[in-house]
Each structure stands twice: as structure tokens, then as C-alpha cells.
Amino acid sequence: MTAEPILQPALIYQTERPQDAPAVEALIDRAFGPGRYTKSSERVREFATFRPDLSFCAWHDGRLIGVVRQYLVEVSGRPVIFLGPLAVEEDERKHGAGADLVEHGCEAARAAGYGAVLLVGDEAYFRRTGFAAAPAASIRMPGPVDQRRLLLRALTPGGDQGLAGPVLPPAK
Ligand SMILES: CC(C)(COP(=O)(O)OP(=O)(O)OC[C@H]1O[C@@H](n2cnc3c(N)ncnc32)[C@H](O)[C@@H]1OP(=O)(O)O)[C@@H](O)C(=O)NCCC(=O)NCCS
């Protein structure tokens, strides 16, 4: 007897649209729980400019299964992209969607002309997608944060160099 092939629909990655916001918010709430709004990243997002054109949704057979949002901030007088939240539905994890979302976000930021992406997260996870704590050592978040969790990735040669001081709202 010949086994039937199992057809798994591929993930579709798409920039976030206004109508996606309720599902995106619900997914982020499920992934981070009630601590979501206490994070110092949230203080940054309060003054940063949301960039839906650099934020991505992962869809599986019509269901939203992952999201990465990105914002514009300024550090050392240079525009920098602030990545997060990143979240994948629990039953869809460990298949690469998280890394793919980060990659899509970084590629879109690079194509838009930005030199670096900043985030707060576990280096053990984000180093796989090119982030490191060392170049972010002199950057200051608005709230308390474990400095080892502040990570940078260069999008252009040297884009992660020379960034120091506070994370500020973007220049108008
Ligand atoms: C972190 C998260 C987005 C990863 O999504 P994902 O689709 O499973 O990611 P990937 O498939 O690209 O990578 C999975 C791998 O990363 C590992 N991993 C996940 N979180 C990790 C962490 N905090 N530290 C180290 N490794 C981690 C997994 O164990 C897995 O390892 P394996 O490849 O050896 O099996 C998902 O676990 C999630 O939504 N977590 C809750 C929200 C969160 O913590 N977001 C990140 C902080 S901004």
C-alpha cells in the first residue's frame, strides 16, 4: 500500500495590516502574559514610532501563528530599529518561524536604509540571527534592564558601532 503524501501548507509572511492588530495583540498577550506591559521595552514603545511596514505576521493556513513588531528610535543621533515583541503560538514553536520573522524584519529594515536593529531578549536565542550584547554595552534603556539582554545587530558594515547613551524618540 502506498502512503498518501501529507501536504502541509507553507507559512506565509506578510507585513502587518491594520486589520491584523486585534489578532496580533491577542497572540502577544498569550505569549507574554500579564507581565507584558511592565517590561522596559514597553517604555520605549510608548515614545517610539511603530513601523507596520517593518513588522511581520506569519500565517499558517489562514491562522496567525507568529508576529514581530518593529519601531523607530534614535541612539547617538542615528535612527535605529527597535525589534519586539516577537511571539510565536506555543503549538507552532521550534519550526523556525521565530527566526524567520526576525530575518524578515531585519531584511525589511536593511532595505529601508537602516544600519542597526536593537532589542531586549535572550542572547542565547537571538545570537542565531546575528545579535550580540557587546556592541550595545553603552546604550541605555529608559527603565531598568539587565544590560546583557540589550542586543544589537548590524544591517550595514559597522552599523552596530559607536552607538551609546539613551534610547530616544526618533527625530521628526
Ligand atoms: C522565542 C520564540 C519567539 C521562539 O519562536 P520559535 O518559532 O520557536 O523559534 P525558532 O523555531 O526560530 O527557534 C526555536 C529554538 O530556539 C530555542 N529557544 C526559544 N526560546 C529561547 C530562549 N529564550 N533562549 C534560548 N533558546 C531559546 C528553542 O528551544 C528552539 O531550540 P532548538 O532549535 O534547539 O529546538 C517563542 O518561543 C515565543 O513566542 N516565546 C514567548 C515570547 C518570547 O519570549 N519572545 C522573545 C522575547 S522578545
The ligand as an ORCA input file, in Angstrom:
! r2SCAN-3c Opt
* xyz 0 1
  C      11.044     32.954     21.476
  C      10.043     32.451     20.440
  C       9.521     33.627     19.595
  C      10.765     31.467     19.515
  O       9.882     31.057     18.482
  P      10.185     29.731     17.607
  O       9.346     29.796     16.381
  O      10.073     28.519     18.449
  O      11.725     29.983     17.245
  P      12.677     29.114     16.322
  O      11.950     27.949     15.777
  O      13.344     30.042     15.407
  O      13.793     28.617     17.369
  C      13.485     27.617     18.291
  C      14.720     27.298     19.115
  O      15.035     28.393     19.992
  C      15.077     27.912     21.317
  N      14.662     28.995     22.231
  C      13.441     29.534     22.374
  N      13.463     30.494     23.309
  C      14.745     30.559     23.766
  C      15.393     31.343     24.742
  N      14.735     32.270     25.442
  N      16.728     31.151     24.935
  C      17.410     30.218     24.227
  N      16.838     29.445     23.291
  C      15.503     29.606     23.053
  C      14.135     26.727     21.332
  O      14.398     25.865     22.416
  C      14.482     26.079     19.999
  O      15.703     25.389     20.114
  P      16.067     24.167     19.112
  O      16.149     24.752     17.734
  O      17.390     23.703     19.615
  O      14.942     23.183     19.267
  C       8.858     31.692     21.119
  O       9.396     30.689     21.967
  C       7.942     32.603     21.928
  O       6.990     33.181     21.396
  N       8.231     32.730     23.244
  C       7.430     33.578     24.140
  C       7.683     35.061     23.874
  C       9.172     35.425     23.937
  O       9.903     35.022     24.849
  N       9.638     36.219     22.922
  C      11.067     36.569     22.760
  C      11.482     37.722     23.586
  S      11.234     39.254     22.716
*
